[in-house]
Amino acid sequence: MNKKPPFAVAVLPIIVMALVMGIGFGIYRYSVELLLLVVSFFTVVLARLYGTSWDQVSEAVSEKIGKSFMAIFIFVFVGLIIGTWMLSGTIPMMIYYGLKLLSPSMFLVSAFIITVIVSVCTGTSFGSVGTVGLALIGIASGLGVNMAAAAGAIISGAYFGDKMSPLSDTTNLAPVAAGTTLFEHIRHMFYTTLPASLVCLAVYFIAGRSSAVVSTAESSAATEMMDGLASTFQFNLLLLLPLIIVLVGSAMGKPTIPVMFTAALTAGALAMIFQGAAIGSVITAGFGGFQLSMLPAIDPEAVAAPIKALLERGGMNSMMTTVLKVLCAFLFAGAMSAGGF
């Protein structure tokens, strides 16, 4: 029979988590996944002392994974999209025109607003960061904007949009759990989210004029990156089709994963039409990530190292580490729940 743990015992797994992560990862940089397993099994043993069986823990873990499986699967499709959109030239073209249009001093404000719009339309922070966010990071690199500041603005905008989007899974789940309606929930979130976003905009506006955030010495890097991208890919307005599919499909309330898969298939077709990629390269890019060697007309050795580092990424396989972290975290969450902590 399960015994109710006292408060001191209930918080013990959280304290151990903080210590193990703080020392193991923060100082020694050990594997997060393994550290999560160590904390999880400590929590399982503690739960067993209070009468919780392994079957109860298993059931709790399975229930949590089951409820979140489609959200986890979105990680995999983000990797698929990055790989195929790189091969098609969709993300490189977004970087190219972003370098033309955005100014360094307004980059942080622009990045925040752009990712807010995209994540509100798509209902996913992961998808926004993995697509438009990746393009914005490339633009930041070319404009000489501090990478940490750029990432902060991008992630802030993506989470704001995801939180306020009527298409977001968490935004829909919260009012169901609380017993209210979706738009009533969103209306009340404005009380905290809007002031926070205004503070962010003010900070990004001020920081964008700081020499610590924007380097004037890097002004030529933008031109070099644009020249490199233009000589590597064949740009065409049709390359924006995958992005339009995601935005329109999400705005119409279509299921996220079919929309993302359709966008990836479209990008694969565009890669074969405009970049001359073989169908085998499209499949490989979708699974293992994009490589410049997949473009038949390009000598990878002739491409500048910064552009190569920016473009060669993505693929479903690249997201497996993230998925593994999530699964290990669910073991901890299941043990906490089953143990009554």
C-alpha positions as CSV (number, residue, x, y, z in Angstrom):
1,M,0.0,0.0,0.0
2,N,1.3,3.4,-0.9
3,K,2.3,5.7,2.0
4,K,2.0,9.4,1.6
5,P,5.6,10.9,1.6
6,P,6.2,13.9,3.9
7,F,7.1,17.2,2.2
8,A,10.8,16.8,3.0
9,V,10.9,13.5,1.2
10,A,8.8,14.8,-1.7
11,V,11.3,17.6,-2.5
12,L,14.3,15.4,-2.1
13,P,14.4,14.2,-5.8
14,I,14.3,17.9,-6.9
15,I,17.2,18.7,-4.6
16,V,19.2,15.6,-5.9
17,M,18.3,16.6,-9.5
18,A,19.7,20.1,-8.9
19,L,22.9,18.8,-7.3
20,V,23.5,16.0,-9.9
21,M,22.8,18.3,-12.8
22,G,24.7,21.3,-11.4
23,I,27.8,19.3,-10.6
24,G,27.7,16.5,-13.2
25,F,26.8,18.7,-16.2
26,G,27.5,22.2,-15.0
27,I,31.1,21.4,-13.8
28,Y,32.1,18.1,-15.4
29,R,30.0,18.2,-18.6
30,Y,28.8,14.6,-18.2
31,S,26.0,13.3,-20.4
32,V,22.7,14.8,-19.4
33,E,20.9,11.7,-20.5
34,L,22.9,9.5,-18.1
35,L,22.5,12.0,-15.2
36,L,18.8,12.0,-15.8
37,L,18.7,8.3,-15.5
38,V,20.7,8.4,-12.2
39,V,18.3,10.9,-10.7
40,S,15.3,8.9,-12.1
41,F,16.4,5.7,-10.5
42,F,17.1,7.4,-7.2
43,T,13.5,8.6,-7.4
44,V,12.3,5.1,-8.2
45,V,14.1,3.7,-5.2
46,L,12.7,6.4,-2.9
47,A,9.2,5.7,-4.3
48,R,9.6,2.0,-3.6
49,L,10.4,2.8,0.1
50,Y,6.9,4.4,0.3
51,G,5.2,1.4,-1.3
52,T,5.1,2.3,-5.0
53,S,5.6,-0.7,-7.3
54,W,7.7,-0.7,-10.5
55,D,4.5,-1.4,-12.4
56,Q,3.0,1.8,-11.1
57,V,6.1,3.8,-12.1
58,S,6.0,2.1,-15.6
59,E,2.3,3.0,-16.0
60,A,2.9,6.6,-15.0
61,V,5.8,6.9,-17.4
62,S,3.8,5.3,-20.2
63,E,0.8,7.6,-19.6
64,K,3.0,10.8,-19.7
65,I,4.8,9.6,-22.9
66,G,1.5,8.7,-24.5
67,K,0.0,12.1,-23.9
68,S,3.1,13.8,-25.2
69,F,4.1,11.5,-28.0
70,M,3.0,13.7,-30.9
71,A,4.7,16.7,-29.4
72,I,7.9,14.5,-29.1
73,F,7.5,13.4,-32.7
74,I,7.5,17.0,-33.8
75,F,11.2,17.1,-32.8
76,V,11.9,14.5,-35.5
77,F,10.0,16.4,-38.1
78,V,11.9,19.6,-37.3
79,G,15.1,17.7,-38.1
80,L,13.5,16.5,-41.4
81,I,12.5,20.0,-42.3
82,I,15.9,21.6,-41.6
83,G,17.7,19.0,-43.7
84,T,15.3,19.2,-46.7
85,W,14.9,23.0,-46.5
86,M,18.7,23.4,-46.5
87,L,19.0,21.2,-49.6
88,S,16.3,23.0,-51.5
89,G,17.8,26.4,-50.7
90,T,14.8,27.6,-48.8
91,I,16.6,28.5,-45.6
92,P,19.7,29.8,-47.5
93,M,17.5,32.1,-49.5
94,M,15.8,33.4,-46.3
95,I,19.3,34.1,-44.9
96,Y,20.4,35.8,-48.1
97,Y,17.5,38.2,-48.2
98,G,17.5,38.7,-44.5
99,L,21.1,39.9,-44.8
100,K,19.9,42.4,-47.5
101,L,17.0,43.8,-45.5
102,L,17.9,43.7,-41.8
103,S,20.2,46.2,-40.2
104,P,22.5,45.1,-37.3
105,S,21.1,47.7,-34.9
106,M,17.5,46.5,-35.4
107,F,18.3,42.8,-35.7
108,L,17.3,41.8,-32.1
109,V,14.0,43.6,-32.3
110,S,13.3,42.2,-35.8
111,A,14.3,38.7,-34.8
112,F,11.9,38.8,-31.8
113,I,9.0,40.1,-33.9
114,I,9.5,37.7,-36.8
115,T,9.6,34.6,-34.5
116,V,6.6,35.9,-32.6
117,I,4.6,36.1,-35.9
118,V,5.8,32.7,-37.1
119,S,5.2,30.8,-33.9
120,V,1.7,32.4,-33.5
121,C,0.9,31.2,-37.0
122,T,2.4,27.7,-36.6
123,G,1.7,27.0,-32.9
124,T,5.2,25.5,-32.3
125,S,8.2,27.1,-30.7
126,F,10.4,24.2,-31.8
127,G,9.4,24.5,-35.4
128,S,9.8,28.2,-35.4
129,V,13.3,28.0,-33.9
130,G,14.3,25.2,-36.2
131,T,13.3,26.9,-39.4
132,V,13.0,30.7,-39.4
133,G,15.2,30.8,-36.2
134,L,18.0,29.0,-38.0
135,A,17.8,31.4,-40.9
136,L,18.0,34.3,-38.4
137,I,21.0,32.9,-36.7
138,G,22.7,32.8,-40.1
139,I,21.8,36.4,-40.7
140,A,23.1,37.3,-37.3
141,S,26.4,35.7,-38.1
142,G,26.7,37.6,-41.3
143,L,25.8,41.0,-39.7
144,G,28.2,40.5,-36.8
145,V,25.5,40.3,-34.1
146,N,26.4,38.5,-30.9
147,M,25.3,34.9,-31.2
148,A,24.0,34.6,-27.6
149,A,22.0,37.8,-27.9
150,A,20.5,36.7,-31.2
151,A,19.6,33.3,-29.9
152,G,17.9,34.9,-26.9
153,A,15.8,37.2,-29.1
154,I,14.8,34.3,-31.4
155,I,13.9,31.9,-28.5
156,S,12.0,34.6,-26.6
157,G,9.9,35.4,-29.7
158,A,9.2,31.7,-30.4
159,Y,8.0,31.0,-26.9
160,F,5.9,34.1,-26.8
161,G,4.1,33.1,-30.0
162,D,3.8,29.5,-29.0
163,K,2.3,30.5,-25.7
164,M,-0.3,32.8,-27.2
165,S,-1.1,30.7,-30.3
166,P,-4.5,29.1,-30.5
167,L,-2.8,26.4,-32.5
168,S,-0.4,25.4,-29.7
169,D,-0.9,22.1,-28.0
170,T,0.1,23.4,-24.5
171,T,-2.2,26.5,-25.0
172,N,-5.1,24.2,-25.8
173,L,-4.3,21.7,-23.0
174,A,-4.1,24.3,-20.2
175,P,-7.7,25.5,-20.4
176,V,-9.0,21.9,-20.6
177,A,-7.1,21.1,-17.4
178,A,-8.3,24.4,-15.7
179,G,-11.9,24.1,-16.9
180,T,-12.1,27.3,-19.0
181,T,-12.2,28.1,-22.7
182,L,-9.2,28.5,-25.1
183,F,-9.7,32.2,-25.8
184,E,-10.5,33.1,-22.2
185,H,-7.2,31.5,-21.3
186,I,-5.3,33.4,-24.0
187,R,-7.0,36.7,-22.9
188,H,-5.8,36.2,-19.3
189,M,-2.2,35.3,-20.4
190,F,-2.0,38.8,-22.0
191,Y,-1.8,40.3,-18.5
192,T,1.6,38.8,-17.9
193,T,2.9,38.1,-21.4
194,L,2.3,41.5,-23.0
195,P,4.3,43.5,-20.3
196,A,7.1,40.9,-20.6
197,S,7.3,41.2,-24.4
198,L,7.3,45.0,-24.1
199,V,10.3,44.8,-21.7
200,C,12.0,42.4,-24.1
201,L,11.5,44.9,-27.0
202,A,12.9,47.7,-25.0
203,V,16.0,45.7,-24.0
204,Y,16.6,44.5,-27.5
205,F,16.2,48.0,-28.9
206,I,18.8,49.4,-26.5
207,A,21.1,46.4,-26.7
208,G,21.1,46.5,-30.5
209,R,22.9,49.8,-30.3
210,S,25.6,48.4,-28.1
211,S,29.1,47.6,-29.4
212,A,29.1,44.5,-27.2
213,V,26.1,43.1,-29.2
214,V,26.8,44.4,-32.7
215,S,30.4,44.3,-34.1
216,T,31.2,47.0,-36.6
217,A,34.3,45.1,-37.6
218,E,32.2,42.3,-39.1
219,S,30.4,44.5,-41.7
220,S,32.2,42.8,-44.6
221,A,31.1,39.3,-43.4
222,A,27.5,39.9,-44.6
223,T,28.7,40.7,-48.1
224,E,30.9,37.6,-48.1
225,M,28.1,35.4,-46.9
226,M,25.6,36.7,-49.4
227,D,28.1,36.2,-52.3
228,G,28.8,32.6,-51.0
229,L,25.2,31.7,-50.7
230,A,24.3,33.2,-54.1
231,S,27.1,31.2,-55.8
232,T,26.1,27.9,-54.0
233,F,22.4,27.9,-54.6
234,Q,20.0,28.7,-57.4
235,F,17.5,31.1,-55.8
236,N,13.9,31.3,-56.9
237,L,10.7,32.7,-55.3
238,L,9.2,29.2,-55.5
239,L,11.7,28.1,-52.8
240,L,9.4,29.9,-50.3
241,L,6.7,27.4,-51.0
242,P,7.6,25.1,-48.0
243,L,7.4,28.0,-45.6
244,I,4.1,29.1,-47.1
245,I,2.7,25.6,-46.7
246,V,3.7,25.6,-43.0
247,L,2.2,29.1,-42.3
248,V,-1.0,28.6,-44.3
249,G,-1.6,25.0,-43.0
250,S,-1.1,26.1,-39.5
251,A,-3.3,29.2,-39.9
252,M,-6.1,26.9,-41.3
253,G,-5.8,24.7,-38.2
254,K,-4.4,21.7,-40.1
255,P,-2.6,19.0,-38.1
256,T,1.0,20.0,-37.5
257,I,2.9,16.8,-38.5
258,P,1.1,16.2,-41.9
259,V,1.7,19.9,-42.7
260,M,5.4,19.6,-41.8
261,F,5.8,16.4,-43.8
262,T,4.1,18.1,-46.8
263,A,6.5,21.0,-46.5
264,A,9.5,18.6,-46.4
265,L,8.3,16.7,-49.5
266,T,7.8,20.0,-51.4
267,A,11.3,21.1,-50.4
268,G,12.7,17.8,-51.6
269,A,11.0,18.3,-55.0
270,L,12.3,21.9,-55.2
271,A,15.8,20.6,-54.4
272,M,15.7,18.3,-57.4
273,I,14.3,21.0,-59.7
274,F,16.4,24.0,-58.8
275,Q,19.5,22.6,-57.1
276,G,19.9,19.5,-59.3
277,A,19.9,17.2,-56.2
278,A,19.3,13.5,-56.7
279,I,16.4,11.8,-54.9
280,G,18.9,9.8,-52.9
281,S,20.4,13.1,-51.6
282,V,16.9,14.3,-50.6
283,I,16.3,11.2,-48.6
284,T,19.8,11.4,-47.0
285,A,19.3,15.1,-46.2
286,G,16.0,14.4,-44.5
287,F,17.4,11.6,-42.4
288,G,21.1,12.5,-41.8
289,G,21.2,16.2,-42.6
290,F,22.3,18.4,-45.4
291,Q,25.9,18.2,-46.8
292,L,27.3,20.5,-49.5
293,S,28.5,17.5,-51.4
294,M,24.8,16.8,-52.2
295,L,24.8,19.7,-54.7
296,P,26.2,18.3,-57.9
297,A,27.4,21.7,-59.3
298,I,29.3,22.7,-56.2
299,D,32.8,21.9,-55.0
300,P,32.4,21.7,-51.2
301,E,36.1,22.6,-50.7
302,A,35.6,25.9,-52.5
303,V,32.8,27.0,-50.0
304,A,34.0,29.3,-47.2
305,A,34.2,27.6,-43.8
306,P,31.6,29.8,-42.0
307,I,29.0,29.1,-44.7
308,K,29.7,25.4,-44.6
309,A,29.4,25.4,-40.8
310,L,26.1,27.2,-41.0
311,L,24.5,25.1,-43.7
312,E,25.6,21.5,-43.0
313,R,23.1,20.4,-40.4
314,G,19.6,19.1,-39.9
315,G,18.1,15.6,-40.5
316,M,15.9,13.4,-38.3
317,N,18.9,11.7,-36.8
318,S,20.2,15.0,-35.4
319,M,17.1,15.2,-33.1
320,M,17.6,11.8,-31.5
321,T,19.7,13.2,-28.7
322,T,16.9,15.6,-27.8
323,V,14.3,12.9,-28.0
324,L,16.4,10.7,-25.7
325,K,16.7,13.6,-23.2
326,V,12.9,13.9,-23.2
327,L,12.4,10.2,-22.6
328,C,14.8,10.1,-19.7
329,A,13.1,13.1,-18.3
330,F,9.8,11.3,-18.5
331,L,11.2,8.5,-16.4
332,F,11.9,11.0,-13.7
333,A,8.5,12.6,-14.0
334,G,6.8,9.3,-13.9
335,A,8.6,8.2,-10.8
336,M,7.7,11.6,-9.2
337,S,4.1,11.2,-10.1
338,A,3.7,7.5,-9.1
339,G,5.5,8.0,-5.8
340,G,3.2,10.8,-4.9
341,F,6.0,13.3,-4.7
